[in-house]
Amino acid sequence: METLTIGDRRFLIRRALEADVPALVALLADDPLGRGRESADELGPYLAAFREVDADPRQLLVTVVEGQTTVVGTVQLSLIPGLSRGGASRLQIEALRLTESVRDLGLGSMLLEWAHAYGREQGAVLSQLTCDRRRDAAHRFYERAGYVASHMGFKRGL
């Protein structure tokens, strides 16, 4: 666990708990894209996914809490071993979300830097992420953080 401080506000970064799942799903659903694909009406699939992620030592699902109990953010970090780049591991960053009340404070940048430090501690040499083409503000955020749109990604439903 780590604490980030911005002015007089303190944010705790910790491993997500099963009790956090409803709040994390609400974060994922809190934008136009998320509203179309996430729903807190049926938490069963989310709880099953949480248990699978939580059991995997190469996964870290993070909850960001303000005060004692107010969930204000999340990010999922995955360590991916690989043969390329001399057998290097990568840090995959997914689903970084913050509630509207804490956006534009610099918390997103601090959380991303914390994630990078975590990746380095775990032996990762590269950080990567994907971002939907329609998330223009997120693109600007990641570019300011030093990310380069170096590859074209493809997805296909199964």
C-alpha positions in Angstrom: 0.0 0.0 0.0 1.1 3.5 -0.8 -0.3 6.9 -0.1 -0.3 9.7 -2.7 -0.9 13.3 -1.4 -2.2 16.2 -3.5 -2.6 19.3 -1.5 -4.5 18.3 1.6 -6.1 15.2 0.0 -4.7 11.8 0.6 -5.2 8.8 -1.6 -4.4 5.2 -0.7 -3.3 2.8 -3.4 -4.0 -0.8 -2.5 -4.7 -4.2 -3.9 -8.4 -4.4 -4.7 -10.7 -6.4 -2.5 -13.8 -8.3 -3.5 -15.9 -5.8 -1.6 -14.6 -3.1 -4.0 -16.0 -4.8 -7.1 -19.3 -2.8 -7.2 -17.4 0.5 -7.0 -14.9 -0.7 -9.6 -17.6 -1.7 -12.0 -19.2 1.8 -11.5 -15.9 3.4 -12.4 -15.7 1.3 -15.6 -19.3 2.2 -16.5 -18.8 5.9 -15.9 -18.3 7.1 -19.4 -20.1 6.9 -22.8 -18.2 3.8 -23.9 -18.5 2.0 -20.5 -22.2 2.6 -20.2 -22.7 0.6 -23.3 -20.7 -2.5 -22.1 -20.7 -2.5 -18.3 -23.6 -3.1 -15.9 -23.6 -3.3 -12.2 -27.1 -5.0 -12.4 -25.5 -8.4 -12.4 -22.2 -8.6 -10.4 -21.8 -12.3 -10.8 -19.5 -12.2 -13.8 -17.5 -9.4 -12.4 -17.0 -11.2 -9.1 -15.9 -14.4 -10.9 -13.4 -12.3 -13.0 -12.2 -10.6 -9.9 -11.4 -13.9 -8.2 -9.5 -15.1 -11.3 -7.5 -11.9 -11.5 -6.8 -11.8 -7.8 -5.5 -15.4 -7.8 -3.0 -14.8 -10.6 0.4 -13.6 -9.3 1.1 -11.7 -12.6 -2.0 -9.6 -12.1 -2.6 -6.6 -9.8 -6.0 -5.0 -9.7 -5.6 -1.7 -7.8 -8.2 0.3 -5.9 -7.5 4.0 -5.1 -9.3 5.2 -2.0 -9.7 8.7 -0.6 -10.2 8.9 3.1 -11.1 5.6 4.7 -13.6 4.2 2.2 -14.3 6.3 -0.8 -13.2 4.5 -4.0 -12.0 7.1 -6.5 -9.9 5.1 -9.0 -8.7 1.8 -10.3 -6.1 0.3 -12.7 -5.3 -3.3 -13.6 -1.6 -4.2 -14.1 -0.5 -7.3 -15.8 3.1 -8.6 -16.1 3.6 -10.4 -19.4 6.7 -12.5 -19.9 8.0 -12.7 -23.5 10.8 -13.9 -25.7 11.2 -10.6 -27.7 13.5 -7.8 -26.5 15.9 -10.4 -25.0 13.3 -12.2 -23.0 11.9 -9.0 -21.4 8.7 -8.7 -19.4 6.2 -6.0 -20.2 3.8 -4.2 -17.9 0.3 -4.0 -19.5 -1.8 -1.2 -18.1 -5.6 -1.6 -18.4 -8.7 0.1 -17.3 -7.2 3.1 -15.6 -10.2 5.0 -14.3 -10.8 7.9 -11.9 -14.1 9.4 -10.7 -14.9 12.8 -12.0 -14.4 14.4 -8.6 -10.6 13.7 -8.7 -9.9 14.3 -12.4 -7.6 17.2 -13.2 -5.8 17.0 -9.8 -2.8 15.2 -11.2 -3.8 11.9 -9.5 -3.9 10.1 -12.9 -0.3 11.0 -13.6 0.8 10.0 -10.1 -1.1 6.7 -10.4 0.6 6.0 -13.8 4.0 6.8 -12.3 3.3 4.5 -9.4 2.3 1.8 -11.9 5.6 2.3 -13.8 7.6 2.0 -10.6 5.7 -1.2 -9.8 6.5 -2.6 -13.2 10.2 -1.8 -12.8 10.2 -3.5 -9.4 8.8 -6.6 -11.0 11.4 -6.6 -13.7 9.4 -5.2 -16.6 11.4 -3.1 -19.1 8.5 -1.7 -21.1 5.0 -0.4 -20.3 2.2 -0.7 -22.8 -1.5 0.0 -23.0 -4.4 0.2 -25.4 -6.9 3.0 -25.5 -10.1 3.1 -27.5 -9.8 5.4 -30.5 -12.8 7.5 -29.3 -11.1 8.5 -26.0 -9.4 11.6 -27.2 -8.8 13.1 -23.8 -7.1 9.8 -22.7 -4.9 9.9 -25.7 -3.7 13.3 -24.8 -3.1 12.2 -21.2 -1.0 9.2 -22.2 1.0 11.2 -24.7 1.8 13.7 -22.0 3.0 10.8 -19.9 5.5 9.8 -22.6 3.5 7.1 -24.4 3.8 6.9 -28.2 1.2 5.5 -30.5 3.7 3.2 -32.1 1.5 0.2 -33.1 -1.9 -0.4 -34.6 -4.0 -2.7 -32.5 -6.7 -5.1 -33.6 -9.5 -6.8 -31.7 -11.9 -9.5 -32.6 -14.8 -10.9 -30.6 -14.6 -14.7 -30.0 
